[in-house]
Each structure stands twice: as structure tokens, then as C-alpha cells.
Amino acid sequence: MYGGLKGEDSNAEIFTFNPTTNAWLCMTFSNSSQQVLPRDDHVMSDTDENSFLVFGGFVNGSRVNELCKFGVSSSQTLEASVCEMTQTSDQCPLPRASSSSAFHNGKLYVFGG
């Protein structure tokens, strides 16, 4: 679980839930200069056991089209970075919030928003 609203502000907390123990764990970031800003109304998709992608949402009250990658290290800490796009901005999705996404066969699909 990542982000969302905490009062009036976006939230940067990431929690994992262990259904075996019914316990939540608040994750910590291993990179001290976290590039990924807190956000809400974004979408999140698992890519594998150790990483997930976050797209769009609201950052500081404005819609964004950032794609962020999160990776879980062996010490249960997170690395987070904003993905650098190789295309021009007119070839990328427009900024959006409240969309849905799925990761399938190595590709991220984003719907609506």
C-alpha cells in the first residue's frame, strides 16, 4: 500500500501486509535522497516479487504523468526512482489521476483517468 491522503496532504508511507501473521510493516527507504514525491489517486502494479510501478496521480495538488519504480532489497528496505522516458512528451500519456493499470507480459497498461 503506497501513498494516498493523510489529512489534506499526500502521503509517502509504504506498508506491506503479511497475511500469514496478519501484521502490517511500514517500509523504509534506503536511498536518502528520495526522488519520488508523495502522491495520491495514482495507480500501482506489481512487476515481480521484488518491484512495482506507480504511475500518475496528484503530486502537490497537480496531476502528473510520472512513472516511478520501487524495488525491495534483501534487507526489506525500498529503492525508489522516477523512470526517465526515452520518448518525447507528446508520445507519453497525459497527466492523469484515478486511472487503473495492469502489468502483463512485461508491459504496463494504463486505462482511463
Residue frames relative to the residue before (quaternion, step in Angstrom):
aa qw qx qy qz dx dy dz
M 1.0000 0.0000 0.0000 0.0000 0.00 0.00 0.00
Y 0.0016 0.8168 -0.5745 0.0523 3.58 -0.72 1.07
G 0.8768 0.1555 -0.1027 0.4432 3.50 -1.16 0.76
G 0.3367 0.7078 -0.5871 0.2026 3.50 -1.26 -0.62
L 0.5999 -0.5517 0.4274 0.3913 3.54 -1.30 -0.20
K 0.0883 -0.7361 0.6695 0.0466 3.52 -1.18 0.75
G 0.7656 -0.0925 0.0027 0.6367 3.53 0.13 1.33
E 0.7810 -0.2679 0.2302 0.5151 3.58 -0.69 -1.10
D 0.6834 0.5023 -0.2648 0.4589 3.58 1.28 -0.26
S 0.5438 -0.5813 0.4863 0.3604 3.56 -1.25 0.45
N 0.3384 -0.7568 0.5431 0.1334 3.50 -1.17 0.76
A 0.2432 -0.7888 0.5496 0.1285 3.61 -0.94 0.88
E 0.4542 0.7076 -0.4490 0.3023 3.60 1.22 0.05
I 0.1209 -0.7559 0.6390 0.0746 3.54 -1.18 0.69
F 0.0848 -0.7935 0.6026 0.0085 3.54 -0.84 1.07
T 0.1680 -0.7266 0.6497 0.1473 3.53 -1.25 0.52
F 0.2239 -0.7636 0.5929 0.1231 3.54 -1.15 0.67
N 0.2072 -0.7643 0.6012 0.1067 3.56 -0.88 0.97
P 0.2821 -0.8017 0.4990 0.1694 3.62 -0.29 1.19
T 0.5666 0.5885 -0.3892 0.4257 3.59 1.21 -0.30
T 0.7848 0.2898 -0.1434 0.5287 3.57 0.96 -0.90
N 0.3269 -0.7569 0.4861 0.2897 3.60 1.33 -0.24
A 0.5182 0.6339 -0.4066 0.4052 3.57 1.00 0.86
W 0.3298 -0.7134 0.5896 0.1863 3.54 -1.18 0.78
L 0.0948 -0.7651 0.6340 0.0603 3.56 -1.21 0.65
C 0.2893 -0.7316 0.5904 0.1802 3.59 -0.84 0.98
M 0.3231 -0.7691 0.5269 0.1626 3.58 -0.62 1.18
T 0.2568 -0.7393 0.5973 0.1755 3.57 -1.25 0.45
F 0.4501 -0.6750 0.5169 0.2731 3.56 -1.21 0.56
S 0.3637 -0.7383 0.5260 0.2143 3.57 -0.92 0.91
N 0.6894 0.4133 -0.2910 0.5188 3.60 1.09 -0.54
S 0.4023 -0.7661 0.4545 0.2113 3.56 -0.52 1.23
S 0.7180 0.3752 -0.2500 0.5303 3.62 1.06 -0.60
Q 0.0902 -0.8408 0.5333 0.0218 3.54 0.52 1.22
Q 0.3081 -0.7753 0.5316 0.1464 3.59 -0.67 1.16
V 0.6634 0.5199 -0.3024 0.4451 3.56 1.09 -0.67
L 0.2853 -0.7785 0.5396 0.1461 3.56 -0.61 1.17
P 0.6090 -0.5446 0.4175 0.3977 3.61 -1.15 0.52
R 0.0066 0.8150 -0.5773 0.0498 3.58 -1.06 0.75
D 0.1482 -0.7534 0.6297 0.1183 3.50 -1.35 0.24
D 0.7988 0.2850 -0.2445 0.4700 3.59 -1.34 0.36
H 0.4064 0.6910 -0.4755 0.3622 3.59 1.11 0.77
V 0.3622 -0.6782 0.5677 0.2943 3.58 -1.32 -0.13
M 0.1427 -0.7801 0.6065 0.0565 3.53 -1.18 0.67
S 0.0055 -0.7977 0.6026 -0.0215 3.59 -0.97 0.89
D 0.4354 -0.6695 0.5409 0.2638 3.55 -1.01 0.88
T 0.2110 -0.7559 0.6004 0.1539 3.58 -1.08 0.72
D 0.7598 -0.1391 0.0879 0.6289 3.58 1.19 -0.60
E 0.7767 -0.3540 0.2400 0.4624 3.58 -1.25 -0.21
N 0.8045 0.3225 -0.1372 0.4796 3.59 1.06 -0.68
S 0.7891 0.2435 -0.1708 0.5375 3.61 1.15 0.17
F 0.0490 -0.7744 0.6298 0.0357 3.52 -1.32 0.42
L 0.3535 -0.7188 0.5658 0.1954 3.55 -1.31 0.48
V 0.1275 -0.7467 0.6479 0.0805 3.55 -1.20 0.68
F 0.0574 -0.8082 0.5860 0.0008 3.57 -0.86 1.00
G 0.8803 0.1419 -0.0950 0.4426 3.51 -1.20 0.74
G 0.3954 0.7131 -0.5386 0.2122 3.49 -1.25 -0.60
F 0.5551 -0.5648 0.4826 0.3742 3.53 -1.34 -0.33
V 0.0313 -0.7530 0.6573 -0.0040 3.56 -0.96 0.99
N 0.8343 -0.0709 -0.0084 0.5467 3.57 -0.64 1.15
G 0.7403 -0.4501 0.2186 0.4490 3.58 0.98 0.89
S 0.6958 0.4215 -0.2761 0.5119 3.63 1.23 -0.01
R 0.4938 -0.6369 0.5004 0.3165 3.57 -1.09 0.75
V 0.1086 -0.7879 0.6046 0.0430 3.56 -1.11 0.77
N 0.2686 -0.7352 0.5889 0.2013 3.55 -1.30 0.25
E 0.2613 0.7759 -0.5232 0.2365 3.57 1.10 0.71
L 0.1822 -0.7209 0.6564 0.1274 3.50 -1.23 0.67
C 0.0748 -0.8139 0.5760 -0.0147 3.56 -0.64 1.17
K 0.2052 -0.7690 0.5946 0.1137 3.54 -1.08 0.77
F 0.1259 -0.7694 0.6250 0.0382 3.53 -0.99 0.96
G 0.0501 -0.7945 0.6050 0.0147 3.57 -0.96 0.88
V 0.3047 -0.7403 0.5744 0.1707 3.55 -1.01 0.87
S 0.2893 -0.7653 0.5510 0.1644 3.57 -0.76 1.05
S 0.6928 -0.4737 0.3436 0.4213 3.55 -1.31 0.15
S 0.6767 0.4689 -0.2961 0.4842 3.61 1.18 -0.44
Q 0.5016 -0.6892 0.3881 0.3504 3.58 1.32 0.36
T 0.4949 0.5745 -0.4821 0.4389 3.57 1.02 0.88
L 0.4246 -0.7230 0.4995 0.2179 3.56 -1.26 0.43
E 0.1904 -0.6923 0.6806 0.1458 3.50 -1.28 0.65
A 0.0328 -0.8056 0.5915 -0.0052 3.59 -0.88 0.91
S 0.1013 0.7912 -0.5986 0.0741 3.56 -1.01 0.81
V 0.4349 -0.6409 0.5619 0.2904 3.53 -1.28 0.51
C 0.4009 -0.7208 0.5135 0.2369 3.60 -0.79 1.01
E 0.3489 -0.7166 0.5677 0.2061 3.54 -0.97 0.90
M 0.3259 -0.7605 0.5318 0.1806 3.59 -0.72 1.07
T 0.3558 -0.7427 0.5301 0.2017 3.57 -1.05 0.77
Q 0.6583 0.4868 -0.3153 0.4798 3.61 1.26 -0.21
T 0.5859 -0.5273 0.4571 0.4120 3.54 -1.32 0.10
S 0.6694 -0.5431 0.3281 0.3864 3.58 -1.17 0.55
D 0.6414 0.5246 -0.3490 0.4377 3.66 1.06 -0.55
Q 0.6556 0.4829 -0.3167 0.4865 3.63 1.26 -0.13
C 0.6264 0.5204 -0.3271 0.4793 3.60 1.32 -0.07
P 0.6243 -0.5274 0.3984 0.4165 3.60 -1.17 0.37
L 0.5255 -0.6133 0.4842 0.3365 3.56 -1.15 0.61
P 0.6206 -0.5075 0.4119 0.4332 3.60 -1.16 0.39
R 0.1011 0.8026 -0.5770 0.1126 3.58 -0.95 0.89
A 0.1492 -0.7463 0.6408 0.1014 3.50 -1.35 0.33
S 0.8138 0.2777 -0.2066 0.4669 3.55 -1.34 0.32
S 0.3869 0.6892 -0.5132 0.3344 3.59 0.95 0.86
S 0.3343 -0.6891 0.5751 0.2875 3.57 -1.26 -0.31
S 0.1018 -0.8056 0.5823 0.0396 3.57 -1.20 0.47
A 0.0679 -0.7592 0.6447 0.0576 3.50 -1.35 0.35
F 0.2424 -0.7320 0.6181 0.1530 3.55 -1.14 0.69
H 0.1293 0.7964 -0.5704 0.1537 3.58 -0.61 1.19
N 0.8561 -0.0087 -0.0297 0.5160 3.57 -0.93 0.97
G 0.7412 -0.4522 0.2245 0.4423 3.56 0.90 0.97
K 0.6939 0.4223 -0.2830 0.5099 3.61 1.22 0.22
L 0.3408 -0.7089 0.5824 0.2051 3.54 -1.19 0.69
Y 0.1357 -0.7687 0.6230 0.0505 3.56 -0.87 1.04
V 0.0886 -0.7818 0.6165 0.0277 3.60 -0.86 1.01
F 0.1295 -0.8040 0.5800 0.0204 3.54 -0.86 1.06
G 0.8761 0.1091 -0.0680 0.4646 3.55 -1.09 0.79
G 0.3472 0.7313 -0.5576 0.1837 3.50 -1.24 -0.63
